[in-house]
Amino acid sequence: QAITKLDVLDATLSSPNLFRLPTGNVGLGLGAQFMHQSQYIGTGAGWASGQLTSPSIQSVDGERNVAAVYYQLDIPLLKTLTFSQSGRYDHYSDFGGAFSPRFALRFQPVRELTLYGSYNRGFRAPTLIENTSSRTFGSQGVVDTRDPNNPGSYNIVEEIRAGNRGLQPERTKNYNVGFQFSPTRTTDIGFDWYKIHIDNVIGTDDVQVVVNQNDPSQVVRNANGSIAYVTLPYRNLSSLDTDGFEATFRQTVATKIGTFTLSGDWAYIWHFKMPVGGVERDYAGNNGALHQPFGGSFPRWKGNTDLSWNHHQWNATLSWL
């Protein structure tokens, strides 16, 4: 049995013209929010009977309350330049509070061109799977040099990912600069540069490293010396730095046989750096981070291009991903 609940109470108050300056209207927004989160996933039958199972299953039982207040202030410094400052304070009943401010500038010298930049700090709270007495069961392949039956062989071992009530939230810093250019009603071009830094990245240790260390509190062995299972508690590990570019475009052309629109949304990952074993490694453009937090393959280029056609009640789209 699995039950997940989210109850939310939200209240907002805003005015786009709180008062007027010679350069334009000052806007203000205020808000408050209360959430109750709960998640329950019953213990798997295999674990209850003393047998670890594969593929992965979970057992989770946790809840928490979250209270937040937030605001946003928009100030026209010039008729073409607007400064925005916003902030949000969240208090979690299971780990404490965090304040997330944001500062942004928007410059529009002409109607067709908008330039913008922003800096903000944020956080990601541990999930109820990560910071309760949860268990997630799975399996991975490792080389066990201490197996007396077959030293150095490659085997599939059971693993238990365990929740950790001592986890702290991930802390982020985000930088963004870009522009939006629309020289005609049928043409739009956008470009963004971003940079993100994350501290206290939440994840688990590499299972091969844990097996090599052979700590009996994590590597539990059978009577014959083979591995029964490996426990991997969630931890606040190290940091992560990534930056790159995003670009969008749209061009529409009307003809006698219909309207054609060419559009695209593409992203380029320049860096995706994480320290592993005390050495910073860049995982942009490779799959070296498969067993790391945020693990996976990170191709440098990712995006889609669409060519669509519309004529009366007929339409069609050709997409390239």
C-alpha positions, -999 to 999 in steps of 0.1 A, spaced: 0 0 0 12 35 -9 -4 68 2 10 103 -5 -8 134 7 -2 171 1 -25 197 18 -18 233 8 -32 266 20 -21 297 1 -29 334 5 -16 362 -17 -20 400 -19 -6 421 -47 -8 455 -64 10 464 -97 6 501 -88 12 505 -51 24 541 -58 38 559 -88 73 573 -94 83 596 -122 97 565 -139 66 543 -135 45 523 -110 60 504 -81 45 469 -76 43 448 -45 32 413 -39 29 395 -5 20 359 3 19 331 29 16 294 25 12 264 47 17 228 36 13 194 53 32 166 35 29 129 43 40 97 26 35 61 34 48 31 15 43 -2 33 72 -26 39 77 -50 10 67 -86 16 101 -99 7 118 -77 33 92 -85 59 99 -122 54 136 -117 57 145 -119 20 159 -89 1 142 -85 -32 151 -71 -67 140 -51 -85 139 -20 -63 111 -16 -37 106 10 -10 93 15 25 86 50 37 66 65 66 70 102 73 52 135 75 61 172 81 46 207 81 60 236 60 51 273 66 63 300 43 60 338 37 72 356 6 72 389 -12 82 406 -44 89 443 -50 92 458 -86 108 493 -88 112 512 -121 147 528 -118 142 543 -153 114 541 -178 134 513 -195 150 497 -165 132 478 -137 147 463 -106 129 434 -89 137 420 -54 119 391 -39 124 367 -11 108 336 5 113 322 40 104 285 45 103 267 78 102 229 78 92 211 110 119 184 104 150 204 98 145 242 103 142 273 81 158 288 50 156 322 33 158 325 -5 163 360 -19 163 370 -56 176 401 -73 168 409 -110 172 437 -135 151 440 -167 162 465 -194 140 472 -224 155 501 -245 131 494 -274 100 474 -277 117 447 -297 146 440 -273 146 429 -237 178 423 -217 177 407 -182 199 393 -155 193 378 -121 209 363 -90 192 342 -65 199 318 -36 177 288 -29 175 254 -14 161 219 -18 147 203 13 154 165 17 125 144 6 106 122 30 124 93 14 158 109 21 153 121 57 130 95 74 136 59 84 129 48 49 144 19 30 148 15 -7 159 -19 -20 178 -25 -52 209 -41 -67 242 -31 -83 272 -49 -97 305 -47 -77 339 -64 -76 345 -80 -42 381 -88 -35 373 -101 0 349 -128 -11 367 -161 0 346 -181 -25 356 -163 -56 380 -133 -48 378 -104 -73 347 -117 -91 320 -94 -104 287 -100 -87 253 -84 -84 247 -75 -47 216 -63 -29 217 -27 -16 196 -8 9 194 30 5 185 43 40 170 76 51 190 99 73 172 122 98 204 144 101 203 156 65 206 193 58 190 209 27 209 215 -5 219 252 -9 220 268 -43 233 299 -60 220 308 -94 232 334 -120 214 341 -152 219 367 -180 201 368 -213 180 386 -239 148 383 -259 147 398 -294 115 401 -315 123 423 -345 89 414 -361 56 399 -350 67 366 -366 103 364 -353 115 356 -318 150 349 -307 161 342 -271 195 335 -255 204 327 -219 236 320 -199 233 303 -166 255 292 -137 244 271 -108 264 262 -76 250 236 -52 263 228 -17 254 199 5 245 177 -24 223 148 -12 231 114 -24 247 81 -14 283 68 -15 295 48 -45 287 12 -37 320 0 -51 339 24 -27 318 11 2 326 -25 -7 363 -18 -10 363 -2 25 344 -32 39 329 -14 69 308 -41 86 282 -16 96 275 -11 58 288 -43 41 269 -72 57 282 -106 48 268 -141 48 283 -169 69 304 -181 39 319 -146 35 299 -134 4 280 -101 6 244 -104 19 236 -67 13 252 -32 14 236 -3 33 239 31 17 226 59 39 217 92 23 243 119 31 252 155 24 282 149 2 300 176 -16 292 203 -41 282 207 -78 289 234 -103 273 236 -137 269 263 -164 258 265 -200 236 282 -225 200 280 -237 187 294 -270 152 296 -285 139 308 -318 106 310 -337 100 321 -373 65 321 -389 59 325 -426 24 328 -441 18 314 -476 -11 306 -499 -9 270 -489 -8 276 -451 13 290 -423 47 275 -416 64 279 -383 100 269 -376 109 268 -339 136 254 -316 147 252 -280 183 241 -275 206 239 -245 244 234 -242 260 222 -210 295 238 -208 305 223 -174 290 198 -149 317 195 -122 316 175 -90 345 165 -67 349 127 -65 375 112 -42 389 147 -36 394 153 -73 371 177 -93 358 160 -124 338 174 -153 309 152 -165 297 174 -193 295 154 -225 300 120 -209 283 94 -187 309 93 -159 284 105 -133 261 75 -136 267 65 -100 270 100 -86 243 123 -72 223 138 -101 238 108 -118 233 101 -155 246 109 -189 250 146 -196 252 152 -234 265 187 -242 237 194 -267 201 188 -259 170 202 -276 143 200 -303 134 217 -335 99 217 -349 85 226 -383 47 230 -382 21 237 -408 -14 250 -403 -41 256 -430 -77 260 -420 -87 229 -399 -56 210 -409 -22 210 -391 9 189 -390 42 190 -372 76 175 -380 99 173 -349 136 166 -346 149 158 -311 
